[in-house]
Amino acid sequence: MARLGWARGKFVAWVAAAKAKSSEWVIVPDGQRTSFLATQSVAALPIEADTHHRLWQLGIKTLGNVAKLPEEALVSQFGSEGRRAWLLASGITDDPVVGRPRPEPIVAALDYLTPVADRGMLAHAVGLLIDRALEHPRRTGWRVHTARVQATLENGASWMVEATLKDPSADRERIAAPLRARLETSPPVGAVDHLAVEFTEFARGTDELQLFARDAQSSARAGRRCALRAAVVPHSRASLRVDRLRALNLPLRVEVELDKQGLPQVVRQRSEESGSTSPPTGGWGRRVEEVLEIWRVDDEWWRRPITRRYVEVLLEGGGHVVLFEDLVTREWFLQKP
């Protein structure tokens, strides 16, 4: 059942909606925002689980407890996340609700001079139309969730098959495979005059997808397999898919200097590691020449959270390594591909 919260700013409105009973609403007037938030649990804050845990350990259990603390104290303990937590708990920030854009369906079509009934030719044409649709400017930054193939037949009838991808993708073969399977099992009942591929539903890509035009979901799955294989069962002989798998060795703890965009610009070996582990390539203290790919892994292994940001880079002089930041401990590690 629906619940409604009304207040200035999406955080207060969200907390109000969470507080409302089923099929009811909670309205928070501007003058009561601070008092309303003060009684709510810190669990309402959109912050990392580790930060929640640390706040509870310090006895800070309500938003009112957070708001009473000096902003500087929270910033010194938790950085920018501490500042955001203080602003939200104090009712100062009132971020507006921003609608999510939804792209129009993308259609790629062709007309046959002579009607075609051969399934192989139709399957090949479907692949070409998918390529054309993926290249459409409106598709940039979006992964395909639902795709369909439509046809107008020689006798004037119509035919259609549709596939909804479990994992939205921008990869041609991942989109084409279920459509071709449906073409084989439910083919047109006549020769085709007009054939079209249409992308009807989309899923937003991550920032990395925007920057590097990669399939973010596939990258995340590949990174998750690598992380689990390297950190949990490095010697496992279990059967794994290797089409997108990166083979990584055991991680080496390093120090990483970030640029203004939060991307690695210098990698240095930590002093406590220098006696036992050799550098990946050549000397140490290397500048990053190019960032190749970024992906994030959020998973759980036997109730030990794995939350990491992976960055594949080229180092000065040609060294090729994968860095990852443990988002729980804020430590950086290096692995050689």
MOMOPE-V749893 format. One record per pair of residues at least 6 apart in sequence whose C-alpha atoms are under 8 Angstrom apart, sorted by the first residue. I is the first residue (numbers start at 0). J is the second residue. Records with the same first field share a line. If there is no record, write none. Layout:
I = J / J
This chain:
0 = 21 / 22
1 = 21 / 22 / 23
2 = 16 / 17 / 19 / 20 / 21 / 22 / 23 / 24
3 = 15 / 16 / 19 / 22 / 23 / 24 / 25
4 = 12 / 13 / 14 / 15 / 16 / 17 / 19 / 24 / 25 / 26 / 27
5 = 11 / 12 / 15 / 16 / 24 / 25 / 26 / 27
6 = 12 / 15 / 26 / 27 / 28 / 29 / 32
7 = 28 / 29 / 93
8 = 92 / 93 / 94 / 95 / 96
9 = 93 / 94 / 95 / 96
10 = 87 / 93 / 94
11 = 32 / 36 / 90 / 93
12 = 27
14 = 43
15 = 24 / 25 / 26 / 27
16 = 24 / 25
18 = 25
19 = 25
27 = 35
32 = 90
33 = 88 / 89 / 90
36 = 62 / 63 / 88 / 89 / 90
37 = 61 / 62 / 63 / 64 / 66 / 88
38 = 61 / 62 / 63
39 = 61 / 62 / 63
40 = 60 / 61 / 62
41 = 51 / 59 / 60 / 61 / 62 / 65
42 = 51
44 = 84 / 87 / 88
45 = 84
46 = 80 / 84
49 = 327
50 = 77
54 = 60
59 = 65
62 = 88 / 89
63 = 88 / 89
65 = 84 / 85 / 88 / 89
66 = 85 / 86 / 88 / 89
70 = 81 / 82 / 85
71 = 82
73 = 81 / 82 / 85
74 = 80 / 81 / 82
75 = 81
86 = 92
101 = 201
102 = 137 / 138 / 201
103 = 137 / 199
104 = 197 / 198 / 199 / 200
105 = 132 / 135 / 137 / 138 / 197 / 198 / 199
106 = 132 / 195 / 196 / 197 / 198
107 = 128 / 129 / 131 / 132 / 195 / 196 / 197
108 = 128 / 193 / 194 / 195 / 196
109 = 193 / 194 / 195
110 = 192 / 193 / 194
111 = 191 / 192 / 193
112 = 192
113 = 192
114 = 152 / 153 / 190 / 191 / 192
115 = 121 / 190 / 191 / 192
116 = 187 / 189 / 190 / 191
118 = 182 / 183 / 186
122 = 179 / 182
125 = 148 / 175 / 179 / 195 / 196
126 = 171 / 175
128 = 195 / 196
129 = 171 / 174 / 175 / 196
130 = 171
132 = 138 / 196 / 197 / 198
133 = 169 / 171
139 = 209 / 212
140 = 203 / 204 / 205 / 208 / 209 / 212
141 = 169 / 201 / 202 / 203 / 204
142 = 167 / 168 / 169 / 201 / 202 / 203 / 204 / 214
143 = 164 / 167 / 168 / 169 / 174 / 198 / 199 / 200 / 201 / 202
144 = 163 / 164 / 165 / 166 / 167 / 168 / 198 / 199 / 200 / 201 / 202
145 = 161 / 162 / 163 / 164 / 167 / 198 / 199 / 200 / 201
146 = 161 / 162 / 163 / 174 / 178 / 196 / 197 / 198 / 199 / 200
147 = 159 / 160 / 161 / 162 / 178 / 196 / 197 / 198 / 199
148 = 159 / 160 / 161 / 178 / 194 / 195 / 196 / 197
149 = 157 / 158 / 159 / 160 / 194 / 195 / 196 / 197
150 = 157 / 158 / 159 / 187 / 191 / 192 / 193 / 194 / 195
151 = 157 / 158 / 191 / 192 / 193 / 194
152 = 158 / 187 / 189 / 190 / 191 / 192 / 193
153 = 189 / 190 / 191 / 192
154 = 189
158 = 187
160 = 178 / 181 / 182 / 185
161 = 178 / 181
162 = 177 / 178
164 = 174
166 = 216
167 = 201 / 202 / 216
168 = 174 / 214 / 215 / 216 / 217
169 = 213 / 214
170 = 214
204 = 214 / 215
205 = 215
207 = 213 / 215 / 292 / 293 / 294
208 = 214 / 215
211 = 291 / 292
215 = 294
217 = 243
218 = 243 / 294
219 = 294 / 295 / 296
220 = 296
221 = 243 / 244 / 245
222 = 244 / 245 / 294 / 295 / 296 / 309
223 = 296 / 297 / 298
224 = 244
225 = 244 / 245 / 246 / 247
226 = 296
227 = 233 / 300
228 = 234 / 235
229 = 247 / 248 / 249 / 250
230 = 249 / 250
233 = 248 / 249
245 = 336
246 = 336
247 = 334 / 335 / 336
248 = 334 / 335 / 336
249 = 334
250 = 332 / 333 / 334
251 = 272 / 276 / 332 / 333 / 334
252 = 268 / 269 / 272 / 330 / 331 / 332 / 333
253 = 266 / 267 / 268 / 269 / 330 / 331 / 332 / 333
254 = 266 / 267 / 268 / 269 / 330 / 331 / 332
255 = 263 / 264 / 265 / 266 / 267 / 331
256 = 263 / 264 / 265 / 266
257 = 263 / 264 / 265
258 = 264
263 = 287
264 = 286 / 287 / 288
265 = 284 / 285 / 286 / 287
266 = 283 / 284 / 285 / 286 / 287
267 = 283 / 284 / 285
268 = 278 / 283 / 284
279 = 318 / 320 / 335
280 = 318
285 = 314 / 315
286 = 314 / 315
287 = 312 / 313 / 314 / 315
288 = 312 / 313 / 314 / 315
289 = 312 / 313 / 314
290 = 310 / 311 / 312 / 313
291 = 310 / 311 / 312 / 313
292 = 310 / 311 / 312
293 = 308 / 309 / 310 / 311
294 = 308 / 309 / 310
295 = 306 / 307 / 308 / 309
296 = 305 / 306 / 307 / 308 / 309
297 = 304 / 305 / 306 / 307
298 = 304 / 305 / 306
299 = 305
305 = 325
306 = 325 / 326 / 327
307 = 323 / 324 / 325 / 326 / 327
308 = 323 / 324 / 325 / 326
309 = 321 / 322 / 323 / 324
310 = 321 / 322 / 323
311 = 319 / 320 / 321 / 322
312 = 319 / 320 / 321 / 322
313 = 319 / 320
314 = 320
319 = 335 / 336
320 = 333 / 334 / 335 / 336
321 = 333 / 334 / 335 / 336
322 = 331 / 332 / 333 / 334
323 = 331 / 332 / 333
324 = 330 / 331 / 332
325 = 331 / 332
